[in-house]
């Protein structure tokens, strides 16, 4: 008979223990740190690039590539940006890019390298400028290279002199190069291979800049 009277007592004790555990688990600890909020997703920015043409020539080719990739995709696709007009290109992700634009003769007008595109709208205004190079040295130049200062060393591009046509930049001559306003690097290679090349970095070209080469003293 004693064993039978233990069952309801044990049942009641079990209920009491469960209630006590439930009450203790639902009571917050006043000394506990506040719970860490769940991180919210950062809204994704779609970057657009607005190109404003303030030159006297139409722009027919625009290339955009990530800074660690080669130029491949052309974005104007047969259209052009006439003088005084603009065009907006959308859908770029935030990141670092290289950008270059050519006229309709496929000559590069300007380029920007390692640009942080991190705003909803980026604006690139292209304006006319002229670089005049005057040869007052005793050397004839067989190669002339011009490149935006932001470009890597390997991005000089082709010579501005047509070697196959026999173009030579001789003494007492000058050449005007139509460029966009900005900083440019130039490299002149003498026809005499024993003479050192001339390299100038970071020429600030605004409106018209004259650069004169002469014999080193």
Helices and strands as residue ranges (DSSP letters): H 2-26, E 46-54, E 59-66, E 86-93, E 95-103, E 108-117, E 121-135, E 141-148, E 174-180, E 182-190, E 198-205, E 208-213
